[in-house]
Amino acid sequence: MPVPLVLASQSPARLSTLRSAGVEPRVIVSHVDEDAVLASLPDGTGPADAVLALARAKAEEVVAKHAPNALVLGCDSMLEFGGEILGKPGNAGTAIVRWRQMRGSTGVLHTGHWLVDARNGRAAKQTGATSSTTVHFADLTDEEISAYVATGEPLNVAGAFTVDGLGGPYVEAIDGDYHGVVGVSLPLLRHLLSEFGVAFHDLRA
């Protein structure tokens, strides 16, 4: 029997990534107030620590409210660009402005991972880390930006882009972990699992 994993995320890309690696997690979406979590962080908290705090909040909420005896993974992603942290643009106007700034430039996509092991009702053990990958954006024309934003895909993803979907043609290269950009780093998850004595293949059916 595989070790069951709960994914505290509504991201289709994260679910698809885990499934492609042979893992079929149970999805329980957290309802963390992300703005409140970020506001509670000390001044000067960097993006790598900020996404880790959000991932932790998501995993801990799911354990506390929905899965008290489970192995739970929380994740969160943000793009660091030009000294700013960019989450989901939320609307077409913002997405267009961001892409006009990002085209021909580079940013760093940070994905925080937080793993809570509360199996068998024992005291929960926790661990986490952030995957950070440099992304090189293509020098898009205004027409390309408008066409991409019109698909709706960039509106609800961190940094207004995907590398595994419609945004793939607009990412020239990445330096780091591809899966971390998609939303969940499989190599990093393997390392986190090992801290609890769980091998990655133990998750597979």
FENDA-V245473 format. One record per backbone hydrogen bond with DSSP energy under -1.0 kcal/mol. NH is the residue of the N-H (numbers start at 1). CO is the residue of the C=O. E is the energy in kcal/mol with one decimal. If there is no record, write none. Layout:
nh/co/e
NH/CO/E
NH/CO/E
This chain:
nh/co/e
3/202/-3.1
6/71/-3.0
7/26/-2.8
8/73/-3.2
9/7/-1.5
15/11/-1.9
16/12/-2.7
17/13/-2.3
18/14/-2.3
19/15/-2.5
20/16/-2.3
22/19/-1.9
23/18/-2.7
26/5/-2.6
28/7/-2.0
34/32/-1.3
37/33/-2.0
38/34/-2.5
39/35/-2.3
40/36/-1.3
41/38/-1.1
45/42/-1.6
50/46/-2.1
51/47/-2.5
53/49/-2.2
54/50/-2.0
55/51/-2.4
56/52/-2.4
57/53/-2.3
58/54/-2.1
59/55/-2.3
60/56/-2.8
61/57/-2.0
62/58/-2.0
63/59/-2.2
64/60/-2.6
65/61/-2.5
66/62/-2.4
67/62/-2.6
70/67/-1.1
72/116/-2.8
73/6/-3.0
74/114/-2.9
76/112/-1.5
78/110/-2.3
79/86/-2.6
80/108/-3.3
81/84/-2.7
84/81/-1.9
86/79/-3.6
90/155/-2.8
95/91/-2.0
96/92/-2.5
97/93/-2.1
98/94/-2.5
99/95/-2.3
100/96/-2.1
101/97/-1.3
102/98/-2.6
103/99/-2.3
104/138/-1.1
105/102/-2.4
107/135/-2.1
108/80/-2.5
109/133/-3.0
110/78/-3.1
111/131/-2.8
112/76/-2.9
113/129/-2.4
114/74/-2.7
115/127/-3.2
116/72/-2.7
117/125/-3.2
118/70/-2.7
121/118/-1.2
122/119/-1.5
125/117/-2.0
127/115/-2.0
129/113/-1.9
131/111/-2.7
133/109/-2.1
134/175/-2.0
135/107/-3.4
136/173/-3.0
137/105/-2.7
138/170/-2.5
140/138/-1.6
145/141/-2.2
146/142/-2.5
147/143/-2.3
148/144/-2.5
149/145/-2.7
150/146/-2.1
151/148/-1.3
152/149/-1.7
159/87/-2.0
160/157/-2.2
168/165/-1.6
170/167/-1.8
171/168/-1.5
172/136/-1.9
173/136/-1.2
175/134/-2.7
181/177/-1.2
182/178/-1.8
183/179/-2.0
184/179/-1.7
189/185/-2.5
190/186/-2.3
191/187/-1.7
192/188/-2.4
193/189/-2.7
194/190/-1.8
196/193/-1.8
197/194/-1.4
198/193/-2.1
202/199/-1.5
203/200/-2.0
205/22/-1.0
